[in-house]
Amino acid sequence: MNDKIISLDRHIIEEQHRYSGRGDFSAILSQIVFAAKVVAAQVAHAGIVEDILGKTGSKNIQGEEVQKLDVYANRLFINALNYIGKVCVMASEEEKDMILIPPEFPRGDYVVMFDPLDGSTNIDVNVSIGTIFGIYRRVSPPGGDGTLEDCLQPGRKLFGAGYVIYSSSTILVYTTGNGVNGFSLDPSVGEFILSHPNITMPRRGKIYSTNEGNYPYWKKGTREYIDYLKSDRNTKKEPYTSRYIGSLVADFHRNLLKGGIFLYPEDTNDPKKPTGKLRLLYEANPLAFIAEQAGGYASTGYEPILDIKPTSLHQRVPLIIGSKDDVLEYEEFAKKNNE
């Protein structure tokens, strides 16, 4: 029996001591953990409870079909965070505008951005899905409502970021800028336990993850890069293995642990995706922050994701993320994309 188990609560407290915090971030993360546990329980019952499965019949701000569990998870995370007095404003992939704190609750010093249920179209077929979140300190004066300026901060300004993956086990991975750690939910005690300490992404992987159905619509450099990976002309002198789940958080999690590269480049054929499909604030920035803390790298193909100054809440960007040497190599091929 292991009597040296480290719970997430203990780890959060030790992190708080490291940066001499007041406990605000710890309180926010604790509420995210609470909401994630509830979502995990609902996902586990998705094949049993009829009201959880299926579409609502409406579309979100992205023009995508909204799943019933999308709506549930979105409201759950909002309601878990809006009353605790630590947050001044939130933004969600599922909401058109900023989410202001109700007037009856105090405002705090932090901003929370989240994708409540990444990969939700996979719910009905029992494929891994997840939650992604990023936390910033506000830049507006304290005390009042948060502002759009608070939300539109570059990823370099992130105070913390993480994701939860709901799969055969529920795993929370997060960082506050001092390395990356992963925690698995032990259903027997209802607690997240440290299972993946000090995660380090290999400098180079052997896996590539992308939707190759879009290959004809990619730019020249991107097509050549994929051809290069599939040949024995690459650095490894043998073809990379293709692994694509279709849930960003699941594809990223695998590559974080095993090494590899995930690509969702710009699409020259779809007017809705001229700069890619994925959202800077809710998906790209948090995962880029985690990747860099683990020794990886995230890029548009032309610049680091974390250096982009956001211009809108739902801004889309190309996302190339994973093992550092692989992503840097892609950037060399991407120079041909504008020829």
FENTA-V321167 format. One record per residue. RES is the residue in three letters. SS is DSSP state (A for helix, B for strand, O for the rest). NEAR is the number of other C-alpha atoms within 8 Angstrom. D_FIRST is the distance of its C-alpha to the first C-alpha in Angstrom with 2 decimals. Layout:
((RES	SS	NEAR	D_FIRST) (RES	SS	NEAR	D_FIRST))
//
This chain:
((MET	O	2	0.00) (ASN	O	4	3.80) (ASP	O	4	6.26) (LYS	O	4	9.12) (ILE	O	7	9.76) (ILE	O	8	13.56) (SER	B	10	15.42) (LEU	A	11	18.94) (ASP	A	7	20.44) (ARG	A	8	19.16) (HIS	A	9	20.39) (ILE	A	9	23.70) (ILE	A	9	24.23) (GLU	A	8	23.71) (GLU	A	8	26.14) (GLN	A	12	28.53) (HIS	A	8	28.68) (ARG	A	7	29.42) (TYR	O	6	32.53) (SER	O	6	33.47) (GLY	O	9	33.60) (ARG	O	6	34.60) (GLY	O	7	31.78) (ASP	A	8	34.06) (PHE	A	10	32.21) (SER	A	10	28.89) (ALA	A	10	30.53) (ILE	A	12	31.89) (LEU	A	8	28.64) (SER	A	9	26.93) (GLN	A	10	29.74) (ILE	A	11	29.47) (VAL	A	8	25.77) (PHE	A	9	26.86) (ALA	A	12	29.58) (ALA	A	10	27.41) (LYS	A	8	25.03) (VAL	A	8	28.18) (VAL	A	9	29.59) (ALA	A	10	26.43) (ALA	A	8	26.70) (GLN	A	9	30.39) (VAL	A	9	29.92) (ALA	A	7	27.53) (HIS	O	8	30.41) (ALA	O	12	33.14) (GLY	O	8	34.09) (ILE	O	5	34.20) (VAL	O	8	35.82) (GLU	A	7	39.33) (ASP	A	6	40.17) (ILE	A	9	37.54) (LEU	O	13	38.93) (GLY	O	8	42.18) (LYS	B	9	44.59) (THR	B	8	46.26) (GLY	B	6	49.62) (SER	B	7	49.94) (LYS	B	9	49.40) (ASN	O	11	47.77) (ILE	O	9	49.46) (GLN	O	8	48.59) (GLY	O	6	50.59) (GLU	O	7	47.57) (GLU	B	10	46.87) (VAL	B	12	44.54) (GLN	B	12	41.73) (LYS	A	12	40.92) (LEU	A	10	37.36) (ASP	A	12	38.89) (VAL	A	10	40.80) (TYR	A	8	37.90) (ALA	A	12	35.54) (ASN	A	12	38.37) (ARG	A	8	39.22) (LEU	A	9	35.60) (PHE	A	11	35.03) (ILE	A	9	38.44) (ASN	A	8	37.90) (ALA	A	12	34.47) (LEU	A	11	36.07) (ASN	O	11	39.69) (TYR	O	10	39.40) (ILE	O	11	36.98) (GLY	O	10	39.70) (LYS	O	13	38.06) (VAL	B	16	39.78) (CYS	B	16	43.51) (VAL	B	16	43.77) (MET	B	14	41.86) (ALA	B	13	42.87) (SER	B	14	41.56) (GLU	O	13	42.46) (GLU	O	12	43.48) (GLU	O	10	45.89) (LYS	O	8	49.34) (ASP	O	6	49.55) (MET	O	11	47.42) (ILE	B	9	45.41) (LEU	B	9	46.68) (ILE	O	13	44.94) (PRO	O	7	46.64) (PRO	O	5	49.17) (GLU	O	4	47.48) (PHE	O	10	44.38) (PRO	O	11	44.28) (ARG	O	12	44.10) (GLY	O	10	41.64) (ASP	O	11	41.62) (TYR	B	13	39.59) (VAL	B	15	40.46) (VAL	B	12	38.11) (MET	B	13	39.01) (PHE	B	15	37.12) (ASP	B	13	37.27) (PRO	B	15	35.64) (LEU	B	13	35.14) (ASP	B	12	35.75) (GLY	O	13	36.59) (SER	A	11	37.35) (THR	A	6	39.87) (ASN	A	11	36.98) (ILE	A	13	35.61) (ASP	A	10	37.71) (VAL	A	5	36.57) (ASN	O	6	32.80) (VAL	O	9	32.53) (SER	O	12	30.18) (ILE	B	16	31.63) (GLY	B	15	30.70) (THR	B	14	31.68) (ILE	B	18	33.01) (PHE	B	15	33.85) (GLY	B	16	35.54) (ILE	B	12	36.12) (TYR	B	13	39.14) (ARG	B	11	40.74) (ARG	O	12	44.07) (VAL	O	6	47.27) (SER	O	8	49.61) (PRO	O	6	50.46) (PRO	O	7	47.80) (GLY	O	8	48.25) (GLY	O	7	49.95) (ASP	O	9	49.07) (GLY	O	11	47.54) (THR	O	8	49.95) (LEU	A	7	50.25) (GLU	A	8	50.17) (ASP	A	14	46.67) (CYS	A	12	45.54) (LEU	O	12	47.44) (GLN	O	10	45.63) (PRO	O	12	44.82) (GLY	A	14	41.24) (ARG	A	7	41.46) (LYS	A	8	41.48) (LEU	B	13	38.11) (PHE	B	10	35.89) (GLY	B	11	32.82) (ALA	B	16	32.14) (GLY	B	14	29.52) (TYR	B	12	29.00) (VAL	B	12	26.82) (ILE	B	13	26.70) (TYR	B	12	26.43) (SER	O	8	25.51) (SER	O	4	22.97) (SER	O	7	20.58) (THR	B	11	21.89) (ILE	B	12	21.64) (LEU	B	13	23.23) (VAL	B	11	24.61) (TYR	B	12	26.62) (THR	B	13	28.40) (THR	O	9	30.50) (GLY	O	8	32.22) (ASN	O	6	29.61) (GLY	O	10	27.75) (VAL	O	16	25.94) (ASN	B	12	22.37) (GLY	B	13	20.83) (PHE	B	13	18.48) (SER	B	12	17.31) (LEU	B	12	17.67) (ASP	B	9	14.76) (PRO	O	6	17.06) (SER	O	4	14.75) (VAL	O	5	14.90) (GLY	O	7	17.98) (GLU	B	9	16.93) (PHE	B	12	17.35) (ILE	B	12	14.43) (LEU	B	13	15.43) (SER	B	7	15.23) (HIS	B	8	18.48) (PRO	O	8	19.19) (ASN	O	8	22.77) (ILE	O	12	24.18) (THR	O	9	27.22) (MET	O	15	29.72) (PRO	O	13	31.33) (ARG	O	11	34.94) (ARG	O	10	36.22) (GLY	O	12	34.87) (LYS	O	8	36.10) (ILE	B	12	35.98) (TYR	B	14	38.63) (SER	B	13	38.37) (THR	O	10	41.61) (ASN	O	9	43.82) (GLU	A	5	46.29) (GLY	A	5	48.47) (ASN	A	8	49.83) (TYR	A	8	50.82) (PRO	A	5	54.59) (TYR	A	8	54.49) (TRP	O	12	52.72) (LYS	O	11	54.75) (LYS	A	8	55.82) (GLY	A	11	53.28) (THR	A	13	50.32) (ARG	A	10	51.62) (GLU	A	9	52.19) (TYR	A	10	48.66) (ILE	A	8	47.11) (ASP	A	8	49.55) (TYR	A	10	48.52) (LEU	A	12	44.80) (LYS	O	10	45.67) (SER	O	11	47.78) (ASP	O	10	47.25) (ARG	O	9	49.22) (ASN	O	10	46.26) (THR	O	4	44.45) (LYS	O	7	41.88) (LYS	O	8	44.79) (GLU	O	9	43.21) (PRO	O	10	42.95) (TYR	O	10	40.14) (THR	B	8	38.14) (SER	B	8	38.98) (ARG	O	9	36.15) (TYR	O	9	37.25) (ILE	O	9	35.46) (GLY	O	8	37.88) (SER	O	13	35.37) (LEU	A	9	35.60) (VAL	A	14	32.13) (ALA	A	13	30.64) (ASP	A	14	32.91) (PHE	A	11	32.18) (HIS	A	8	28.39) (ARG	A	9	28.57) (ASN	A	16	30.97) (LEU	A	16	29.04) (LEU	A	10	26.12) (LYS	A	9	28.28) (GLY	O	16	31.61) (GLY	O	16	34.85) (ILE	B	15	37.60) (PHE	B	14	38.32) (LEU	B	11	42.00) (TYR	B	12	43.88) (PRO	O	13	47.27) (GLU	O	13	50.47) (ASP	O	13	52.32) (THR	O	10	56.08) (ASN	O	6	56.79) (ASP	O	7	55.23) (PRO	A	6	56.97) (LYS	A	5	53.86) (LYS	A	11	51.75) (PRO	O	10	54.09) (THR	O	10	51.42) (GLY	O	13	48.41) (LYS	O	11	46.50) (LEU	B	11	43.48) (ARG	B	12	43.66) (LEU	A	13	43.56) (LEU	A	16	42.18) (TYR	A	15	39.56) (GLU	A	13	38.29) (ALA	A	13	39.65) (ASN	A	14	39.24) (PRO	A	16	35.60) (LEU	A	11	34.48) (ALA	A	14	36.80) (PHE	A	13	35.28) (ILE	A	13	31.76) (ALA	A	15	33.14) (GLU	A	10	34.89) (GLN	A	12	31.94) (ALA	O	13	29.99) (GLY	O	12	32.98) (GLY	O	14	34.73) (TYR	B	13	38.05) (ALA	B	16	39.83) (SER	B	14	43.58) (THR	O	12	46.36) (GLY	O	13	47.66) (TYR	O	8	50.10) (GLU	O	8	48.23) (PRO	B	11	44.72) (ILE	A	14	43.43) (LEU	A	11	42.39) (ASP	A	9	45.99) (ILE	O	9	47.64) (LYS	O	7	49.29) (PRO	O	11	48.87) (THR	O	6	52.11) (SER	O	6	50.97) (LEU	O	11	47.99) (HIS	O	9	47.75) (GLN	O	10	48.76) (ARG	B	11	47.74) (VAL	B	13	47.10) (PRO	O	15	46.48) (LEU	B	16	42.87) (ILE	B	14	41.94) (ILE	B	15	38.36) (GLY	B	18	35.78) (SER	O	19	35.57) (LYS	A	12	38.08) (ASP	A	8	40.25) (ASP	A	13	40.57) (VAL	A	16	41.72) (LEU	A	8	44.09) (GLU	A	8	45.54) (TYR	A	11	46.15) (GLU	A	11	48.07) (GLU	A	7	50.46) (PHE	A	12	51.20) (ALA	A	11	51.56) (LYS	O	10	54.56) (LYS	O	8	56.48) (ASN	O	10	55.76) (ASN	O	5	58.75) (GLU	O	4	61.23))
//
